[in-house]
Amino acid sequence: APQAVASTVSLINKGFYTGTTCHRLTTEGIYVLQCGDPQGTGSGGPGYTYGPVENAPANNIYPAGTIAMARQGGNGNSMGSQFFIVYQDSMIPSDAVGGYTVFGKVTGGLDAVQKIAAAGVDGGASDGKPALEAKLGAINLK
């Protein structure tokens, strides 16, 4: 996934993600923690978008630890800075433009994401702001 990797590495090197919160947690059907919005609302980004979808699993299965780019439904050219971390194996259906660009894997610390997920969504819903604040610190690339 050369576009996603190049963009994400560039943003990491600029310190773009440091201190941003993870703004969305899903706890039914798909199991992801979404991060990467500097506004913390789900509508922000780096000031540019790219696409199309690359390296999406053909079977729509995203194993725990997968890191993939978030995007708008039906718009394969809407990737920017937002990404999601899969904390439990999930089937995430493709739409007309494909699946979601997989560009990384958690190599340590998935238990921290699972702890956030275990605390649930603020207000008790199954999709929304995590009840336990999740803030990004250092990101180490391997």
C-alpha positions as CSV (number, residue, x, y, z in Angstrom):
1,A,0.0,0.0,0.0
2,P,2.6,2.6,-1.1
3,Q,0.3,5.6,-0.9
4,A,-0.9,4.9,2.6
5,V,2.5,4.1,3.9
6,A,4.2,7.1,2.3
7,S,1.4,9.5,3.6
8,T,1.4,8.0,7.1
9,V,5.2,7.9,7.5
10,S,5.3,11.6,6.4
11,L,2.6,12.6,8.9
12,I,4.3,10.6,11.7
13,N,7.7,12.3,10.9
14,K,6.0,15.7,11.1
15,G,4.5,14.9,14.5
16,F,0.9,15.2,13.0
17,Y,-0.5,12.4,15.2
18,T,1.1,13.2,18.5
19,G,-1.5,14.1,21.1
20,T,-4.5,13.4,18.9
21,T,-7.4,11.4,20.4
22,C,-9.0,8.3,19.0
23,H,-12.6,9.5,18.3
24,R,-14.5,6.4,17.4
25,L,-15.0,2.9,18.8
26,T,-17.2,0.2,17.4
27,T,-18.2,-2.7,19.6
28,E,-20.7,-4.7,17.6
29,G,-20.3,-6.4,14.2
30,I,-16.9,-4.8,13.6
31,Y,-14.3,-4.2,16.3
32,V,-12.2,-1.1,15.6
33,L,-10.8,1.9,17.2
34,Q,-10.5,4.9,14.8
35,C,-7.9,7.5,15.2
36,G,-6.0,10.2,13.2
37,D,-8.4,13.1,13.2
38,P,-6.6,16.3,14.5
39,Q,-10.1,17.7,15.4
40,G,-11.2,14.6,17.2
41,T,-14.6,14.6,15.5
42,G,-14.2,12.2,12.6
43,S,-14.3,15.0,10.0
44,G,-10.7,16.3,10.1
45,G,-7.6,15.3,8.1
46,P,-4.2,16.4,6.9
47,G,-5.5,18.9,4.2
48,Y,-5.3,16.4,1.4
49,T,-6.9,13.1,0.3
50,Y,-5.7,10.2,-1.8
51,G,-6.8,6.9,-3.3
52,P,-7.8,4.5,-4.7
53,V,-8.1,1.6,-2.2
54,E,-5.0,-0.6,-2.1
55,N,-4.2,-3.9,-0.4
56,A,-7.7,-4.6,0.9
57,P,-8.3,-8.3,1.9
58,A,-10.3,-10.1,-0.8
59,N,-12.3,-12.0,1.8
60,N,-13.1,-8.8,3.8
61,I,-11.5,-10.4,6.9
62,Y,-9.4,-8.0,9.0
63,P,-7.5,-9.9,11.7
64,A,-6.9,-8.4,15.2
65,G,-3.9,-6.0,15.0
66,T,-4.6,-4.9,11.5
67,I,-4.1,-1.1,10.8
68,A,-6.1,0.2,7.8
69,M,-7.1,3.5,6.4
70,A,-10.5,4.9,7.2
71,R,-12.4,6.5,4.3
72,Q,-15.9,7.7,3.4
73,G,-18.3,5.0,2.3
74,G,-18.3,4.7,-1.5
75,N,-15.3,7.1,-2.0
76,G,-12.0,5.3,-2.6
77,N,-10.2,8.6,-3.0
78,S,-11.1,10.0,0.5
79,M,-8.2,8.6,2.5
80,G,-6.2,11.1,4.5
81,S,-4.9,10.7,8.0
82,Q,-7.7,8.7,9.7
83,F,-7.0,5.1,10.3
84,F,-8.4,2.3,12.4
85,I,-7.0,-0.5,14.5
86,V,-8.8,-3.8,14.5
87,Y,-8.8,-5.1,18.1
88,Q,-10.8,-8.3,17.4
89,D,-11.0,-10.3,14.1
90,S,-13.7,-8.6,12.0
91,M,-15.5,-9.0,8.7
92,I,-15.8,-5.5,7.3
93,P,-17.8,-5.6,4.0
94,S,-16.5,-4.0,0.9
95,D,-18.6,-1.4,-0.9
96,A,-18.7,-0.4,-4.5
97,V,-15.1,1.0,-4.4
98,G,-13.6,-1.9,-2.5
99,G,-12.5,-2.6,1.1
100,Y,-10.1,-0.7,3.3
101,T,-6.4,-0.1,2.6
102,V,-4.4,-2.3,5.0
103,F,-1.0,-0.7,5.6
104,G,0.3,-2.0,8.9
105,K,0.0,-4.3,11.9
106,V,0.2,-3.7,15.6
107,T,3.4,-5.5,16.8
108,G,3.0,-4.6,20.5
109,G,0.4,-3.0,22.8
110,L,-2.8,-4.4,21.3
111,D,-3.9,-5.1,24.8
112,A,-4.1,-1.3,25.4
113,V,-6.6,-1.0,22.5
114,Q,-8.5,-4.0,23.9
115,K,-8.7,-2.2,27.3
116,I,-10.2,0.9,25.7
117,A,-12.7,-1.4,23.9
118,A,-13.6,-3.2,27.1
119,A,-14.6,0.2,28.6
120,G,-17.1,0.6,25.8
121,V,-18.6,3.6,24.0
122,D,-19.5,6.8,25.9
123,G,-23.2,6.7,26.7
124,G,-23.4,2.9,26.2
125,A,-23.9,2.8,22.4
126,S,-22.1,0.4,20.1
127,D,-20.5,3.1,17.9
128,G,-19.2,6.4,19.0
129,K,-16.6,8.1,21.2
130,P,-14.7,5.7,23.5
131,A,-15.7,5.9,27.2
132,L,-12.0,5.7,28.1
133,E,-10.0,8.5,26.4
134,A,-7.5,7.2,23.9
135,K,-4.7,9.6,23.0
136,L,-1.8,8.9,20.7
137,G,1.7,9.3,21.9
138,A,4.8,8.1,20.2
139,I,4.4,5.9,17.1
140,N,7.2,3.6,16.4
141,L,7.6,2.3,12.8
142,K,9.2,-1.1,12.1
